[in-house]
Amino acid sequence: MTSVSELISFIGILAQDAAAAPAAGPSTFMKIIENSIWAGIAACAAGGMYAGLLLVRRVKQKQFPGAASEQAFLTELTECLERRDFDAALQVCDNPALWNKALAQLAAIAIQARDLPMKKIRQMVGERFERDILGNLDRTNAWVGTSIKTAPQLGLLGTVLGMINAFAKIAGAAATGVDPKELSADISFALWTTAAGMAISIPLIVIQGSASNGIKKLQENIDEGTGTFLDSLAEAKARAGG
């Protein structure tokens, strides 16, 4: 908050200097600041939308299309483990159609580490899920959250700057009066930047909410799926004398 207050105070000083100094220099400088705000808002829009759509796409990739396909995968995997055919179980997980599925990735990790104690395998699967899958999604989600927070702040900064410019022109031309067109340009800039910041953040909030629900569903499916699979692996190890 202190840094924002200092920035607003600094802009106010610049605006006051702009009213007292020759028009060309300060006007050009303030125009650069205004254009920089628009550039920042545009960057938030592009970066936030890209990160949001990427997040939704990655969440969808990590999940099975439906409960039936997930159950079919677990059934086929369990049958291989009941025969103690670990190579066949790995081939089931290595199907190209399942390369991006979180449950298949974790199952392959557990099968490859089957010589370890089950407690260690369960711990390893949980850590890999948190680090490799959820961690990647959380990093992308953080970029969406940054755009959601930054866009309205840039809009607010544009609002403050526009109003400062408008009042500076009123103060600098108290005797001769102010052209309404000049004031309307500053006020229009102030309102449009606020509207742009809100217009960017609102759809990103919806996208982030949808992705967060998908992540929660993914966690629930992984908890259930890995529990079923790891129990089958433990039984297979016990029958094999492991």
N, C-alpha and C positions, 0 to 999 in steps of 0.2 A: 504493500500500500504506500509506503514511503517513497519508493522509486516512482510510482505512478504520479503521486502528488508533485514530486520534484520535476517530473517531465512536463506536467501540465503547467506548472509555474514557469518553467523555461520557455514553453511555447507562448505563454502569455507575455513574457518579456519581449520575445521576438515579434509578436503581433503589435505591441506598443511601439517598438522601434520601427516597424513597418509603416505605422501611421505617421511618424514624425520624419522619417528619412525619405529620400527620393524614391519614387515608385518602382523603378526598374529593378534594383537589386533585391530588396526584401520581397517584392511580389514574386520574383522568380524563385527565391528560396522557399517561400511558403508553398508555391506551386509544386516544388519538388517534394515537400513533405506530404502534400495531399496525394500526389501520384504514388508516393511510397506506401501510403495507407491503402490505396486501391490495389496496389500490387500485392501487399500482404494479405488483403481479403481474398484476392483471386488465388493466391497460393494456398490459403487455408481451404478454399473450396475445392481446388484440384487435388491437393494432398489428402484432405479428409475423405473426399468421395472415393479416391483410389484405394486408400487404406480400408475404408468401410466395405466396399465391394469385395476387396481381396479377403477381408476377414470372413465375410459371409460365405465366400467360395471355399475357403480353407476348412471352415467348420463343416460345410456340406460334404467336402471330400473325405473328411475323417470318419464320417458316419456311413452306415449301411443305408441303402435306399429305403428299407423298411424292416419291421421286426421279423418278417418271414425270411428274408435273405440272410439276416444275421443268425437266425436260428438254424438255417440250413448250413451255414458255415460252421457253427458250433457242433452240429450233429455230425458232419463229415469229419471234423477234427477229433471229436470224441471217439468215433469209430476207429480211427487210426491209432489213437492212444490205447484203446481197449485191446488191439492186436499187438501193442507195443512196437508199432511200426513208426518210429520217430522220423525216419527219412520221408515217408509218405506224408506225415503231418507237416513237415517243413515245406513240402511241395504244395500242399494245400494253402499254406500261408504265402507262398512265393508266387501265387497266381498273379499275372499282371493286372487283372481287374481289381486286386486287393492291395496293391502296393501302397496306396494312399490311405487305406483304412487303418485306424488306430488300433482296433482290436487285433487285426491280423499281424500288425507290426509287433505288438506286445507279446502275442502268442509265439511268434518266431523267436523273440528274445528269450522267452522262458524255455522253449524246447532246446535251444542251443546251450542253455545253461543248466540242463537237466541233471548234470552230475553234482551240482551244488545242493545243499540242504534246502528243503522247501521254504523254510523261513527266509533264507537268503534270496531265493528266487522271487518270493512275494515282495520282499523289500526292493529288489532290483526293478521289478516290473512297475511298482509304484513310483519309484524315483525317475525312471525313464519316462513315464507318462507325464509326471509333473514338469520335468525338465525339457524334454524334446517336443512334446505335443502342446501341453497347456502353456509352457513358457513361450513358445513361438506365437501362439494365439494371443497371449497377454501382451506381447511386445507390439503386435499389430493393433490390438485394441487400444493401447496407450497412445498411438498416433492419432486414432480417431478421437479419443478424449482430448488430446491437445488441440486439435482443430476446433472441437466443440467449444472449448474454453477461450481460445485465442480470437476467433472470428468476432464474437460480440465485443470483446475488449478493444479490438481495432476499430469496430464500429463506434464504440463509445468515445474513443480517442478522436475519431473524425468528427463526432458531434461536438465535443469540447472545442476542438480546433476551429470548426466552422463558426460556432457562437463567439469565440474569442475574436476572430477576424471581423465578424459583424459588429460587435460592440466597439472594437478598435476603430472601425471606420466611422461609427457614430460619434465617438469621442474626438476623433481627429478632424471632423467636419461639422462641429457643433454650430459654428457661425454661418456657414454657407449652406448647410443642409446636406443630405446624403441621397444619392440616386437610388431609388428603390430596387432597380435592377441589380445593383452591386450587392445590396443586402440580401436579395432573394437568392443570388448565386451561392453566398456563404451558407444561408439557412438551408437551401436545397442540398448542399453538400453534407451538412450536418445530419439531416434526416435520412438521406439516401445511404450513408455509411452505416447508420444504425439499422436500417431495414435490411441492408445486405448482410450484415453480421448475423442478424436473427434468421434470415432466410437460409443461411448456410448451416447454422447450428441445429435448427429444428429437424430437417430431414436426417442429419447425421445422428441426432439423438434417437430417432426411430430405428435407423440402421443398427446402431450400437445395441439398442434394446433387443432387437431381433437376434443379433449375433450372440448376445449374452444368454438369451434363452436357449439358443442352439448349443452353446458351450455347456450349460447346465445339463441339458439332455444328453450330451456326449458323455459327461462325467457319470451320469446315472447308468447309461448303457455300458460304459467301460467297467464300472464297479460290478455290475451284474454279470457281464460277459466274462471278465477275468476271473471272478469267483467261481463260475461254473467250469471254466477251462482249467484253472489251477487245481481244483478238486479232482478233475479227471487225470491231470498229470500226476498228482500225488498218488492216486490209486495205481496208475501205470507203473510208477517207480516202485511202489510197494510190491506189485506182482512180479516185477523184474528183479526183486531183491535189492533195490537201490535204497 
